[in-house]
Amino acid sequence: MSVRSTLSRREFFTWLAVLSGCSTGISSPPFNRPASLVASTGMVGDLVRELVPPSLGEVTTLIRPGVDPHLYRPTRADLLKVLNARVIFSSGLHLEGRMDALFERADRPGRPSIAITSDIPKDQIIYPDDHSGRPDPHLWMDVSLWRATLGLIARTLKDVFPQAQDEIVGREAQLSDVLARLDKTVEEMVASIPEPQRLLVTSHDAFAYFSRRYHIPVESIQGVTTDSEPGVADIDRLVDIICSRKLPAIFTESSVNDRGLRAVVEGVKARGHELILAGPLYTDALGEPGSPADTYVGMMLENALQMASILGGSTTPLDHWTQSSGNTHSSSRGLFKPLSSNP
Ligand SMILES: [Zn+2]
């Protein structure tokens, strides 16, 4: 069986016991080799990668582009990476529901396991009515809140790499500035979408934070997680809303099955309306390497670009950003940099 294969439940708990009992499990990297920093999702890994000096820390992301974190089960290879990590960063709020136990058990002196949303004030967290009192984990969809996680990441990195405190502070300030501009750009683009097209219809409830921050109503056919099938009543309800507003498009998501949305399109067409199935929007995972959405900034700009251009808004705010060819794994990498930060 390959090391990439998913673990059985029994194997998983055996490994957890190893993680818990292994007092010398923290491996020091060989001299001059960067320490291994493990991140759960691409959105988390991207922030960590921007803040850590590359000579000191190398970031590995466990959940690959296009993969749904709600349903992701750790593989043997993931467990080895966690066991050998110097720091583990997760998104938290039960996004990585099937990895929560792993991340909790891996935490120990000398190998912190940090949920980067744990410092966000509780009154900023959304608790959906139909989610059994659990929080909505999709906090990165509000750029201002995702930006607020930088403080905890930077503090953790400064503890682990005290020799690089000044550089980490500088990197944090730079990224904070970029994210403040990103927040404003997304806000302007969404604000340009006119009524009655000002409605976002997607597969699952990933946009509650986005909706609250950028003032666009959202509807979806699944709940906050993707582990339930959409019902006929959910589909009929959406068909009614779309037909009454003559909405031009609904959006697939890169990491979620679009079967339910296709049923909505069929239902709308059966009533004599046209409806574009647009997307994908990037909600729970970054895009593939080399795509415009392969960074957190790129993901959010790509989403705003699709919404504004397809729902009748303006893409002018994007003029303040430029696409550069990806120079991966450094802070100068990535598509969509603010113009003024270019050399
Ligand atoms: Zn989700």
Residues whose N, C-alpha, C, O or C-beta is under 5 A from the ligand:
A	BS01	ZN	A206 V224 D284
